[in-house]
Amino acid sequence: MVKLRARCLLVGDAAVGKSALSHMFHSEGTLFQKNYSMTTGVELLLKCVNIPETNDSVELYIIDSAGKETLVEGCEKMWGEPSLLCLVFDLTSEQSFANCGRWMERVRAHCRGLHLPGVLVGNKSDLSARREVESSVAQEWAQSQGLEYHETSARAMENCDAPLLSLARAFQSLYQERRETIQNLSPG
């Protein structure tokens, strides 16, 4: 049994539902706050995820970062060295999706080119009548960035666990690959 720790950076524009998504995941669907106050710094949430079909677990340190442009620069200092990336946009806002490229550039610059396993999350799927971003477009962009794509609705409690569980599995898989590489280098 292995217990791993990973810093998961949660970024995206303001009001896309990052905090709602992280709270729903953290509380296993029991805490959806209808009235959020805007995140002005970073909020840290911790959740231990058991990896199915293994005895391993990953402690996810979820770093929920402010999305308002005037606050982001100060928040970057608190990101530390993330292990995983969760990039969130609002399915009812074409602009929040368009800004994902800028978020990727910012994260890559912060991580100095280091590759982070990541997911792109289209939130607010319950607002289908107001949808501005098609799944196929988001899926294609995510794939071009090396990200897995998920759609969620924090308010309707739909698929909130999937993106972060996927990241925990990816982190555990990376650990196993690196461990095997090291074992293969050992003489004998």
N, C-alpha and C positions, 0 to 999 in steps of 0.2 A: 504494500500500500504506500502510495506516494501522495504527499500533500504539497501542492504547488501554490505559488502566489503570483498573481498577475495584476499589473496596473492597467485598467481599461479606461481609456480616454473617451469621453462622451462629448462630442462637439456638433455644432450646427447653429443655424441662425436662431435668434431670439424667438420665442413663442411657437417653436415647432413641436414641442412636447417632450423635450429631453428629460426634464425633471419628472414629468408624469410617467414616462416610460420606465425610468430607473426606479421610481418609487413602487410602481406596480410589480416590477421584477423582484425588488427587494422584499416587498411585503407579500409575495405570492398571490397577487391579485386582490388584496384586501384593503389597500389604501389608495384610492383615487381622490385627490383633493380637487374639489371643484373650483376653488379660488386659490390660485397660485400667486405668490409675489415673485417678481422676476429675480432670477439668480444673478447676483451682482459680483460674485467671486467664483469660488468652486465649492461644491458640496461633495463630501466623500461618503460613499455608502459601501458597506462590506457585505458580501454574500458568499457563502461556501456552496460550491456546486459539485455534486457527486457526478462523476463521469460514468454513464451507463456501460455495462459489460466490462468494467474494470473495478478495481478497488481504489482507484485514484480519485482525488478531489482537487479542485482549484478554488482558492480563495480569490475572488474577484474584488479588487479595490476599485470601485467605479468612481471616476473623477468627473463629476457633472460640472461642466464649465459654462460660464456665462456666454451667451450668444450675441449680445449687443456689442457692436463694433467698438464703441468707446471703452468697453470693459475688457475686451479680449487680450489686449497687450499685457495688462497687469496679471491676467489669469495665466498666461503662458509660463510665467515664472514658477507657478505652482503645479504645472503639469508633471514636472520631474522627467523621468525616463519611462514613458509608457511602453507596455508590452503588447497592447491590443488597441484597436480603434473601432469606435462605434460612431458613425457619421449619420446624423438624423436630419431629414427634411420633412416638410409638410406637403402631403399629396395635393392639398388645395391651394398651393402657392408655387407657381412656376418659378418665381424669383428665388425662393428658398432652395429649390433644386438647382437652379443656375449657379447659386453661390457655393455649391458643394465643391466645385473645382477650386475655388479660392481657399476653402477649408483644407482641401487635400494639400495644396501648395504650402499653406501655413504649417500643417502638421509635418510634412516632409522636411521643411526647413528647420523646424524645431528638433526633429529626430536626426538631422544631418544625413539624410539618405537611407537610414536604416529601414528595412522593410518590416512593417507591422501587419500581422494578420488583421483583417478588418471586415466590417459589414457596413453596408449602406441600408438605412432603414427609412422607408416611406411611412410616416405616421399619419394618423387621422383617416384611416381607410373606411371608417364608419360614415364619413361625409362624402359618399360616392357621388351625390348630385352636384357637389362643388369641386370635384376632382379636376385638376389642371395638368397633372403629370401622369402619363400612361405607364403602366407596368413595364411594357416592352422597352420603352425609352430609358427608364430608370435601370432596368436589368442590363441593357446594353452598356450604359455608362459605367455601372458598377463593375461589370466584367472587364471593361477596358482599363479600370483602375486596380484590378486584382482583388476586388471586394465581392463578398457574397451579398445577395439582395434579399431583403425581407420587407413585407408590408405588415403594419400593426395598427391597432387602435387601442390606445391606453384607456380611453373612456369606456369602450365596449369590452375591454379586457380580452382582446383578440390578438393572439400570437405574440404577446409581450415577452414571453420567456425565450422564444426561438432565437432571436439575434444574440443574446448574451450566452445562452447555452451553446450555441454554435461557436462563439469565441472561446469559451472554456474548453470545448473539445479540440479546437484548433491549437490552443496553447498546449494542451496535454499531448497532442500528436507531435508537435514540434519537440517537446521534451523527449518523447520516446525516440524520435529520429536522431536527435543529438546524442542520446544515451547509447543507442546502437552504434553510431559512428565511433564514439569513444571506445566502446567495447571491442569493435573491430580493429582498432589501432593497437590494442593490447597484445603483447607477444604471448603466444602459447595457446 
